Each structure stands twice: as structure tokens, then as C-alpha cells.
Amino acid sequence: MKNIFLSIIFLMILTNLKAQKVYAWMDAGVKVGYGLTGMVNSNLFDDKLYEHHLTTGAGIGAKLGLYIGLYNGITVDFMLSNSKQKFDF
């Protein structure tokens, strides 16, 4: 009887330990972007001699995250991109 009682208590302790497990996981990824770019300069936009053109730009970056539990975490993002503007005058 004593062994059965101790076995039941041991199994209950193991069950509680599993229920209190903390999940920790990491997430890493690459980011890529492409789109239209343009710069705003009020002195050039007011001038009638300049004609503005939209140009394309691209960006690439990385993401690293550390999550504790299922929903809470900290992420760090890094992105390099280029932007340009073409003018005709």
C-alpha cells in the first residue's frame, strides 16, 4: 500500500512539472523589399523647370527574435535600403 501511495505522489509531481514547462525558442529570418521611391524637396517641387520621376528602390535585411512562452518575445530587425530620385530640367 505504501508503494502505491508513493507511486501516485511521484506521478502527480511529474505531471505538475510538465504543466509548468516554460517554452523558449528563437526565430531568424531574411527580409527583402522592392518598390517605388521618391524624395521630397519643397524648393525643387515649387520650381517649374524641374520634372520629377518616380524611381525604384530595394532593401534587404535580417530579423532575430527570442521568445519566452508562446506569445511573449523580443525581436531585433536590421534593414539596408536605397532610395533615389530622378529629375529632368
Stockholm file with secondary structure:
# STOCKHOLM 1.0

chainA/1-89         MKNIFLSIIFLMILTNLKAQKVYAWMDAGVKVGYGLTGMVNSNLFDDKLYEHHLTTGAGIGAKLGLYIGLYNGITVDFMLSNSKQKFDF
#=GR chainA/1-89 SS CHHHHHHHHHHHHHHHHHHTCCCEEEEEEEEEEEEEECCCCHHHHHCTTCEEECEEEEEEEEEEEEEETTTEEEEEEEEEECCCCEEEC
#=GC SS_cons        CHHHHHHHHHHHHHHHHHHTCCCEEEEEEEEEEEEEECCCCHHHHHCTTCEEECEEEEEEEEEEEEEETTTEEEEEEEEEECCCCEEEC
//
